[in-house]
Amino acid sequence: MDWTIHIGVVVSEIANFMGLVTRFEEGGRKDAILRSTEGDEIAVEWEWNGVWRANELEKLIKHEVRPKGKERLKYAVLITYTHPPNIQRVYDHVMEEWEGARWPLLLILIDLLEKPKSQFTMHKEFQNIQMSVFSAGEKAGRTQLRSVPAFPWEIPGTSWSYRSK
C-alpha cells in the first residue's frame, strides 16, 4: 500500500473519531486540515523524507486560517521519519524552525532501520514512534509525550500483543 494513502486514511479515521471533518490538500496545499463545526482547525503534514528535504514545517508555520483574522488553528501536526542516530538532530532542527510559531506543533517521529533482507517491500523497518509537542512563541520548547514501539503487537499490555502470543 502507498504510505501516503495509508497515512491519509489514518488521519481521516482519527478526525472522524474526534468528530472533525477532514479536508485533504487544502489551505495552501496542506496534506490535511481537520476542522470542527465551529471552525477550529488542526493542520497536518506528513513527509517520508524527513525534516531536511521538504518544506512541511514552513507550510505549517505559515498556515493561513480561514476566515482571515481568526486564530482558530489549535495545533499543527507533522508526521515524519528518521534513522535512530538522527533523532536528536531532528528535534534540534524542529526546535530552531518552530521558534516564533503561532501555535503548538505535535511531532510524530517514526524511527526506522534500512534492512536489505527485510520482510517489507521497501526494506525499511519501523522501530519506535516518538511523540513530542513543541510550544508556540518566541522560545519554542519540547515536551516528550510518549515513545512506543511502532508495531502495536510489540507494546506490552495491548490486545495486539496478547493476540500475537
N, C-alpha and C positions, 0 to 999 in steps of 0.2 A: 504494500500500500504506500502511496506517496505520503511522505511525512507531513507535508503542508496541509493536505486534505485531512489527515489524521488529527493534527493539532486543531484545525478549524472545527472538526466535529466535536472534539473535547471541549473547546471554548464555547461552542453553541450549547452543548449539554449543561455545562456549568452555569451559563447565563439563564437557561431555561429553569434549572434547579433554583436559582436565585430570584426568579420572577422577572428577569430582564429580557429585553429584546436585543437580538444580535444583528448588526449590520456589517457586512464584510466589504472591504476596500472602500471605505467611506471616510469623510472628514479629512481630506488632504492625503488620501491613499493610505490610511492606517489599515493594517491587516483586519482589524475588527474594532467596532465600537459597541460596547454593551450599554444599553440605555434603559432607565426606568421610565415609567409613565409620566413622572414629573420632570423628566429631562436630565436627571443626574447621569453622568457618563463615566465609563471606565474605558480608556483607550488601550488596546492590546496590539503588540507587535511580536512576531517570532522570527528568528533568524538562525538557520542551520550553520552559517559560517562564523558565528561568534560576534563579539562586540567590536572587532577592529576593522573588518572589511565591509561594513554596511553602515547605513545612516539611521537605523531604527531608534537609537537614543535621541538623536536630533529631532526626528519626527515626533517623538513623544513629548519632548520639551517644548516644541513649537506648536503643539496641537492647538487648534482654534475651536473653542466650544461654540456651538450654535444654540440659541441665537447669541450673537456677539454681545459682549458686555456682561454676560452671566458666567461667573466662575463656577460651573456646575460639574467640572471634572473632579472626581473623588480620588481616583488613582490612575496611574499608568502602570501597565504590566509589560515586562519583556521576558520572553521565554527564549533561551538560547543554550548553546552547548560549548564545552571546552574540554581540554585534556586535564587530568588531575594536577600536573605541575603548574598549570596556568591559573588556577582558581583565585589565588590572591591577586595576581595581576589583573584579572577581570574585575574583582572588587575595587581595586585601586583606580582602574580606568573609569568605571561607572561612577565612583565617588567624585572624581575630578569633573567628569562630564555633567553630572547631575547638580552641581553647585548652582544655586540661583533658580532652580526649577520651582514652578508654582504649585506643584502637587507631589505627593509621595510616589515612589516607584516600588512596585513589587517585582523583584528579580527572581525568576525561576531558572536556576542554572543547573543543567544536567551535565555531569562529567562522564566522559566516555573513553574507552580504550580502543585503539585500532588493533584488530585481530585478523590477520590474513586467513586463518583457518576457523573463522567464526561460523556458527550455525546460522547467522543472519546474513542476508543478501549483501548489505552494504559493508560488511566486515567491520562494523562498529558495535561495541557492546556498552550499553549504558551501565554506569556504576551506581551513582547516587544522584538524588535531586536535592539541591540546596535552595532554600527559600529565604530571602532577605528583603527587608524594607529599607529603602533609602529615603531619608526625610527630605522635605521640601525646604527651601530657604537658602540663605547666603552660605551657610556652612552645612553641607549635607553630611548626615551621619548614617551609619548602617546598623541595623538590628537583625541578627540572625534569628529567624523564626523556627526553622526546622531543617534537619538533614536526615534523609531516609534513603534506604536502598531504592533504586529506580524500578525494580520489579516488585510488585505488591506481594508476590509469594515469598519474597525474602524478608519481609517485615514481620518479626515475631508478634504473635497475638492476633493477626488478621485472619479472616476466614480464608483468604487465599493461601496463607502459609499452612493452615490446618488441612486444606484440601490437597495440597501438594505433597503431603507426607505419605 
